[in-house]
């Protein structure tokens, strides 16, 4: 069985996911086969494996950092929130059902054997498993039924490294307080602490590190600086909202309340000369070269939100003036004439769509999950440069939509993968901008649509960029951690 090491945090967004990815990369560079594992994840930004199974995006990114194919065993339980108190539950990559928070906590122990089987199978294949916790292990109201923090560490016999985010302040209190709230047997699993996201002079921090070690009884294994790396985030748009670059071409992405898979736009954000903005009010709309309606976990509810805050009216006016609108997945469904949900899969009832495409959507309990490879068929209108361009992507949605754009897929099979009318486009395929050729063709089309015939833009290869960022992340973390001690902890176990 694999050696195990677990990263837990004092709170959400303490940096667990990035530290896990960094360690996966470091172990790979050292010649080990490593794999990530998170027993239970909660995220709207998911990933479809080659087998058509659904896992959290963070585990897919961590697998890519480790140089391996994302695998459903890396995230056996995924919760996709559909409301403030309910989620769709994905088990081993497939829909298990829709549950309120109370219902899920009542049945979650029944998932323990599935989680253990997934972990054991993964651990039999790799040298090292880097486990990630969720939130905090010190949630005293939830600890007795824990499957993802100390409960999982015990199950996997994994030593734990506890990390805290110093950028938010209170890191000493959060690390010491977390240790205080752990049971004696849980504290024995913690072999060290990590302070994450540090900005400043470390010499000023050192007296606090000594006191922290005395309070917790475990060593501080490193102070990781604030690293300027661009790794896909799971659900937080905060950095993207506050750091938009300038560009001749302005793309407005509608910031839906339940936005999902916003990583679709990562390659566009890389391009110099293109600006990607996230818009949530009519006042922020401006004069974009293109609007994108992204994916969402609840299409009908988010359409009603746009209708109520005035964004729908602004989009329709923009489209009537010849503006370019692209809908992806739930955004595509919104652009049609009607959405029907007779079985209350998402929202229930029937709702008029935006009416920019002559389509209708019927929501069904079955979820479509599949990866796609092919090329665009004949694309008309402003985005005609995409015609014949190869793409890769994936479908992940409830519901079926009648459509009229043929996309030529591998094997010369004709398949309807979207719809178009004038400069209005819709597709179910996520990830279509992840190939260099697609971004180049889109940039060319948008520059021409704005009367700019030059090539004052630079497009980067998304995969080469991603690998460089993994290496930068690993370099920064490795310099900051006591790696020899971490290898000793790995070898000794618990």
Secondary structure as the mmCIF struct_conf table of DSSP 4:
data_model
#
loop_
_struct_conf.conf_type_id
_struct_conf.id
_struct_conf.beg_label_comp_id
_struct_conf.beg_label_asym_id
_struct_conf.beg_label_seq_id
_struct_conf.end_label_comp_id
_struct_conf.end_label_asym_id
_struct_conf.end_label_seq_id
STRN STRN1 UNK A 3 UNK A 9
BEND BEND1 UNK A 10 UNK A 11
TURN_TY1_P TURN_TY1_P1 UNK A 12 UNK A 13
BEND BEND2 UNK A 14 UNK A 15
HELX_RH_AL_P HELX_RH_AL_P1 UNK A 16 UNK A 29
TURN_TY1_P TURN_TY1_P2 UNK A 30 UNK A 31
STRN STRN2 UNK A 34 UNK A 37
BEND BEND3 UNK A 39 UNK A 39
STRN STRN3 UNK A 40 UNK A 42
BEND BEND4 UNK A 44 UNK A 44
STRN STRN4 UNK A 46 UNK A 48
TURN_TY1_P TURN_TY1_P3 UNK A 50 UNK A 51
BEND BEND5 UNK A 52 UNK A 52
STRN STRN5 UNK A 54 UNK A 56
HELX_RH_AL_P HELX_RH_AL_P2 UNK A 57 UNK A 65
TURN_TY1_P TURN_TY1_P4 UNK A 66 UNK A 67
BEND BEND6 UNK A 68 UNK A 68
HELX_RH_3T_P HELX_RH_3T_P1 UNK A 72 UNK A 75
BEND BEND7 UNK A 76 UNK A 76
STRN STRN6 UNK A 77 UNK A 81
BEND BEND8 UNK A 82 UNK A 85
STRN STRN7 UNK A 86 UNK A 91
TURN_TY1_P TURN_TY1_P5 UNK A 92 UNK A 93
STRN STRN8 UNK A 94 UNK A 100
HELX_RH_AL_P HELX_RH_AL_P3 UNK A 101 UNK A 107
HELX_RH_3T_P HELX_RH_3T_P2 UNK A 108 UNK A 111
HELX_RH_AL_P HELX_RH_AL_P4 UNK A 112 UNK A 123
TURN_TY1_P TURN_TY1_P6 UNK A 124 UNK A 125
BEND BEND9 UNK A 127 UNK A 127
STRN STRN9 UNK A 128 UNK A 132
BEND BEND10 UNK A 135 UNK A 135
TURN_TY1_P TURN_TY1_P7 UNK A 137 UNK A 138
TURN_TY1_P TURN_TY1_P8 UNK A 140 UNK A 142
HELX_RH_3T_P HELX_RH_3T_P3 UNK A 143 UNK A 145
BEND BEND11 UNK A 147 UNK A 149
HELX_RH_AL_P HELX_RH_AL_P5 UNK A 150 UNK A 156
TURN_TY1_P TURN_TY1_P9 UNK A 157 UNK A 157
STRN STRN10 UNK A 159 UNK A 165
HELX_RH_3T_P HELX_RH_3T_P4 UNK A 166 UNK A 168
BEND BEND12 UNK A 169 UNK A 169
HELX_RH_AL_P HELX_RH_AL_P6 UNK A 171 UNK A 181
BEND BEND13 UNK A 182 UNK A 182
HELX_RH_AL_P HELX_RH_AL_P7 UNK A 184 UNK A 187
TURN_TY1_P TURN_TY1_P10 UNK A 188 UNK A 189
STRN STRN11 UNK A 190 UNK A 198
BEND BEND14 UNK A 200 UNK A 200
HELX_RH_AL_P HELX_RH_AL_P8 UNK A 202 UNK A 216
BEND BEND15 UNK A 217 UNK A 218
STRN STRN12 UNK A 219 UNK A 225
BEND BEND16 UNK A 234 UNK A 235
HELX_RH_AL_P HELX_RH_AL_P9 UNK A 238 UNK A 242
HELX_LH_PP_P HELX_LH_PP_P1 UNK A 244 UNK A 246
BEND BEND17 UNK A 248 UNK A 248
STRN STRN13 UNK A 249 UNK A 254
TURN_TY1_P TURN_TY1_P11 UNK A 257 UNK A 258
STRN STRN14 UNK A 259 UNK A 260
HELX_RH_3T_P HELX_RH_3T_P5 UNK A 262 UNK A 265
HELX_RH_AL_P HELX_RH_AL_P10 UNK A 266 UNK A 270
BEND BEND18 UNK A 271 UNK A 271
STRN STRN15 UNK A 272 UNK A 272
TURN_TY1_P TURN_TY1_P12 UNK A 273 UNK A 273
STRN STRN16 UNK A 274 UNK A 279
BEND BEND19 UNK A 281 UNK A 281
HELX_RH_3T_P HELX_RH_3T_P6 UNK A 282 UNK A 284
BEND BEND20 UNK A 289 UNK A 289
STRN STRN17 UNK A 290 UNK A 293
STRN STRN18 UNK A 295 UNK A 296
BEND BEND21 UNK A 297 UNK A 297
HELX_RH_AL_P HELX_RH_AL_P11 UNK A 299 UNK A 309
TURN_TY1_P TURN_TY1_P13 UNK A 310 UNK A 310
HELX_RH_AL_P HELX_RH_AL_P12 UNK A 311 UNK A 320
TURN_TY1_P TURN_TY1_P14 UNK A 321 UNK A 322
STRN STRN19 UNK A 324 UNK A 328
TURN_TY1_P TURN_TY1_P15 UNK A 329 UNK A 329
HELX_RH_AL_P HELX_RH_AL_P13 UNK A 330 UNK A 335
BEND BEND22 UNK A 336 UNK A 337
STRN STRN20 UNK A 338 UNK A 341
TURN_TY1_P TURN_TY1_P16 UNK A 342 UNK A 343
BEND BEND23 UNK A 345 UNK A 347
STRN STRN21 UNK A 349 UNK A 352
BEND BEND24 UNK A 356 UNK A 358
STRN STRN22 UNK A 360 UNK A 375
HELX_RH_3T_P HELX_RH_3T_P7 UNK A 381 UNK A 386
TURN_TY1_P TURN_TY1_P17 UNK A 387 UNK A 388
STRN STRN23 UNK A 390 UNK A 401
STRN STRN24 UNK A 405 UNK A 409
HELX_RH_3T_P HELX_RH_3T_P8 UNK A 410 UNK A 412
STRN STRN25 UNK A 413 UNK A 421
TURN_TY1_P TURN_TY1_P18 UNK A 422 UNK A 423
STRN STRN26 UNK A 424 UNK A 427
BEND BEND25 UNK A 428 UNK A 428
STRN STRN27 UNK A 430 UNK A 430
TURN_TY1_P TURN_TY1_P19 UNK A 431 UNK A 433
BEND BEND26 UNK A 434 UNK A 435
HELX_RH_AL_P HELX_RH_AL_P14 UNK A 436 UNK A 449
TURN_TY1_P TURN_TY1_P20 UNK A 450 UNK A 451
BEND BEND27 UNK A 454 UNK A 454
STRN STRN28 UNK A 458 UNK A 458
HELX_RH_AL_P HELX_RH_AL_P15 UNK A 462 UNK A 480
STRN STRN29 UNK A 481 UNK A 481
HELX_RH_AL_P HELX_RH_AL_P16 UNK A 483 UNK A 492
#
